Amino acid sequence: MDTALQKKSETYKVLIIDDDITSVMMLEGWLQHHGYETFGCISGEEGIEAANNQRPDVILLDVDLGTSWGPDICRKLKLFSNTSEIPVLFLSANVDVKTKLECFEAGGLDYITKPYEPHEVLARVRTHIWLVQALRIAIEVQTARIQELSEAQLAFMPPDSSEFPNARFAVHMRQLAGAGGDFYDIIRVNERIYDYIVADVSGHNIGIALVTSALKTLFKQNCTTINSPGDVLSIINKVIPAVLQSGQYVSISWLRINRIGNTAVIINAGQPPVLFIPKNGPVRSIAVSGDIIGAFENVVFEELELGVQPGDRFLLYSDGIIETGNKSPAARENGIAALIGMCEKSKDKNLNDFVAHIPSQVFQNVAPDDDIVILGIDV
């Protein structure tokens, strides 16, 4: 029995999805002999239902299920919060590199070739359960650090463009109260890769400062080249409830620019859509789906990657810019359309003037009734 991984009163679960019943029975026999609880399914849809109901620790998924394609099943599993974080290990007699790459791109973490070597299967299952446990421990450690941070009431000032001369950004920020919920952050991932973040913590009270400080700490701890923005938000979603009040949540708009590869990754967790202002072409709104932070146990995000070039520009902003006096969906859409028009007319301005121009146009005849953050970025 794998005693090194056993926790008191817990047995690890493995879901096997394979249309070959003999293969399922053989894998179940090996795993059960070593102390695992197993569930076998012979179709992809049955496997998705079992994964959602049983919440296994690992899924062994055959690549070719006859009536369905393993990578497609994996993509579906990654769409649901209940199953998105379960490690998927593909099974196949196919050693074609193209097939392997598709499996990994679909979200698989490993690829085991048939015929199976029992000890190899057991070792890989054990390794991926261990990795999940290690991540949980890391999250617990970070949660403890955040709790210490809140007790100490640490605060971080907003970054200034002089701190990051290669980040090429300009910002306009206005808070109605001293402890407003909107803020921004700039993270230097490496010399040519930067993360640009606009966030809104629900509510307006002194406790917002603690949440903001915690978020900024988590950004700095986790924004690395090996973590995608979605990875970082998933970690934050596990840790940030330690400082959130009941019913409180965070919405985040995130842009990662890689000036080496000329790419931009956009992710959104309940914030208004990012505006893309290409050097050659019309301004357009980039809408990607994603869960808000702190409201759900597990979260799912869509990540969109764009090719970019020097001269392109992005705009991240809080909803105070597009919901002036009216927070209805129709007013919000009209506000986005109006903002796109403003950006189109002023896209040739230098970045500082471009950002400063927006609030002067939006609030000509009305006073702001919410916090405001406008973050412009030049590629």
N, C-alpha and C positions, 0 to 999 in steps of 0.2 A: 504494500500500500504506500501511496505517496505521502508519507507522514510529514515530510518537510513543508508541504503546502496545506495540510489539514489545520483548520481552525476548530476550536471547540464547538461541538454541535452543528458543524457545517460540512456538507458534502458538495463538492463541485459538480456542476451539471454540464453535460456535453450533448449538443443536438447534432444528429447526423442526418444529412439530407442527400440521399442517393437513390436513384431509381433501380439499382441492383440490390434486391433484398438480401442476397447472399453477402454482399459487401457490408451492408448495414449490420447484419447479424454478427459478422466476424469482428467489426470494429466495436460493437457493443460488448462482445465477449471480452476482448482485450481490456477495454476501459473499465468495465464493471469489476473485472478481476483485480484491478489496481485501485478500487475504491471510488470510482466515479459513478454518478447517477447519469443514465443515458436515456435519450429519446430518439427514436428512429422515424424518419419520414421518407416516402418514396416519390414525392412530387414537390415542386418549388412552392406552390401556393399553400400546401399543407405545412411545409416547413416554416413559411412566414407566420402562419397562424400559431404554430407551436412555439416559435421564438417569442412571439408577443405574449403568449400565455405563460410559458415556463421560465422566461428570462434566463436562458442558459449562460454559463460563464464563457463558453467557446462554442462556435458552430463549425462543423466539418461539412463542407459543401462541394458536391460533385460538380464538375464543370459542365458536362453534357448530361442533362436530365431527361433527354428524349423529347418530351413535350415542352421543355423550357431550357433556357440557357443560364448557366450558373452566374455569370457576371450580372445579368439582368436581375436575378433574384437578390444578389448582393446589393445592387443599387437600390432596390426597393427596401431592403432592410435598413439601409443607411438613411432613408427618408423619414423613418418613424423614431420618435424620441425613445420609445421603449427598447428599441433594438439597435439604435445607431452606434452605440459604443461597444457592442459585443464583438470580440475578435472573430473574423471569418477566415478559416484556413481552407483553401481550395484543394480538392482531390481530383486527380486526372491521370490517365495513361498518356495524355498528350504532352509532349516535351517541346512543342513549337514555341519559340520565343514570343511571337506575336500574341498567342493565346495567353501566355503567362503575363505579358504586359497588360493585356486587357483586364485580367483578373485583379492585378494590383491597382490599376487605374479605377476599377469599380469599387475599391475599398478593401480588398483582401489583404491580409497581413502575412500570409504564407502560402506556399504551393507545394503540396506533397504528391509525389508521383507514384502511380501504381506499377507493379505490385508493391504493397505496403511491406515495410519492415516494422514489425510491431513496436520495437523499442524506439524507433525514430518517431513514429506517430505519438507515442506516449511522451517522449521528450519534448516534442514541439507543442503539444497540448499543455504540458506542464509549464514550459517557458512562457507561453502567452498568458496563462493564468497568473504566473509570477509577475509579468510586466504590468498587468492590470492592477495587481495588488500593490506593486511599487508605486504606480501612479496615484493610487488612493492614499498611500502613506505620504507621498509628496504633497498632495492636496491638503491632508490633515496638518502637515507641518506649516504650509503656507497659511492655512486658516488660523493656526495658533499665532503666527506672526502678525496677521491682520488684527486679531483680537488684542494683542499687545499694542499694536499701533493705535487702535481706537482708544484704549485706556490712556495712552500717552497724549492723545489728541494732537497728533502730528499733522502738519499741513504743508502743502507744496504750492509754491507760486506758479502761475502759468508760465510756460517757456516763452522766451523772447527770440525773435529771429536772429539776433546777434549771437545767441548761444549755438545756433546751428546754421552757419552761413551757407552750407551746401544743401540745406533742406529746401530753400527757395519757397518760402511761404510768407503770407501776410494775413493778419487777423484783425477783426473788429469784434470786441466783446463788451457787452453791457449787461449788468445784473441789476434787477429792480431792488433786490435786497442784498445785504452784505453776505448772506449765505445762500445765494441762488443755486438752482439745481443744474444749470448748464455750464459745461466747461469743455476745454479742449486739451490735447496733449500731442507732443511730437516726440517720437522715439527714434533714435538712431540705431538701426539694426546692425549696420556696418557702414563703411565709408560711402557706399553708393546706394544703399537701401534704407528707406525711411518709412515709418508708419505715421499716419496722420489720423487723428481720432477726434470726433466731436461726440459728446455724450450728454445725456440729460437724466439726472436722478430725480425721480418723482417726489413732489413735495417741496416745500419751502420752509425750512427751519434750521436751527443751528446744527442738527445732526447731519445735515447734508455735507458739511465740511469733513466729517469723519469718513463718510462713504467715498467722497471724492479723493481723499488722501489714500484710502485703501485701494481704490481703483488704480490710481497712478502708481502705487507701489507694485501692484500686480502687473501692470503694463511693463514696467521696467524689469521685473523679474523674468517675464516669460516671452517678451518680444525678441525672438532669435530667428536665425535663418532656418532652423529645423522645425520651428513651430509656425504653421500658417496662422493668419488672423482667426480663422475658425477654431483652430486648436486652442489658441489663447482664450477666446471667449468661452469655450467649453470648460476650461480650467477655472476661469473667473466665475462662471455660473455655479461651480461647486463651492467656491470659497467665499464669495461676497455675501451670502446670506448671514454670515457671522456678524455683520455690522448693519444689515438692513433691518428697518423696523417692519412690523407686520403690514402686509399689503404693499410694501414699497418695492420698486423695481427700477431697472436702468435700461435706457435705450441708447444704442451706440451706432454711429456711422463710421466706417473704417476704410481707409485707403492706404495700400502699401505700394510704393513706387520703387521699382528696381531700375535704376538708371544705368546699370550694366547691361541687362537683358532687354531694356526698353519695353518693360511690361508694367501694367498696373493691375492690382487685385482689389476688387471692391467687395465689401461685405456689409450687410445692414441688419441691425437688430432693433427694428421698430422706429428708426429715425426717417426723416424725409429722404427721398432718393438723391444720390450724388449727381451733380451736373458735370458733364464732360464737355469741355470747350476746345475742340481740336483746332489746330493752327489752320488747317484747310478743311472746312466743312461746318455745318450748322451746329449750334449748341443743342445737346440732347440730354434728357433725363435718363439715368441708369437705375432702373428699379430691380432690386434683388430681394428675395424673401429671406426671412430669418426671425427667430423667436426673440422676445425681449429677455433681458438678463435678470435672474433672481426670482422669476415667477414659476418656473418649472424645474423638476428634478433633472431632466436631460433636455438639451436644446439642439436644434438642427439649423444649419445655415447654408445658404447657397453662396458660393464664391464665384465671382465672374472675373475672368482675366482678359484684359485688353492689351493690344499692341499700341504703344505710344511712341512719340518722337519729341525731340526738343521743340519747344514752341507751343505744345499742347498745354492745356490748363484744366484744373478741376476746382470745383466749389463744393465744400461741405458746409452745412448750415443747420441751425436749430429751427424748430417749428415756429418760433416767434416771428420769423421773417415772412412766413407764408400764411399765418393765421391771425392777422391783425384784426382783432375785434370779433372774429367769427371762426369757430373751430369746427364747422360742419365739413363733411367730406367734399362737398361741392366747392366750398370756399377754399379749402386746402388745394384742390386741383387748380382752381383759378389762380391761387397764389403761386403755385409752381410755374404755371404758364406765364404769369407776369414776370416772375424772376428770370425765366429763360429769355424772355424778350429784353429785359434789362441787360443781361449778360451778352446777348447778341449785339446790342447797340454799343456796348463799352468794351468789347473783347480786345480791341487794339490798344487800350490803355495799359500802362505799366501795372504790375501786380498791386502795388500799394494803392494807387489811384483807383484801380478796378474794384478792390474790396471796399474802399471808403465811399465809392459812388453808390453802392447798393443801399445802405441804410438811409442815405440822403434822399433816394428816390422812393423807397418804401414808406417812409414816415414823413412825407411832405405835409399831409393833412391830418395825421392821426398820431397820437402818442403811443409808444410801445406799451403793451400790457403784459409782456412776458420777457424772460431773460433772452438775450440774443448772443449767438456766436456765429460769425461768418469767417470761414477759413478758406483762403484761396491758395492754391499750390500750382507752381509752374514746373513742368517736367524738365 
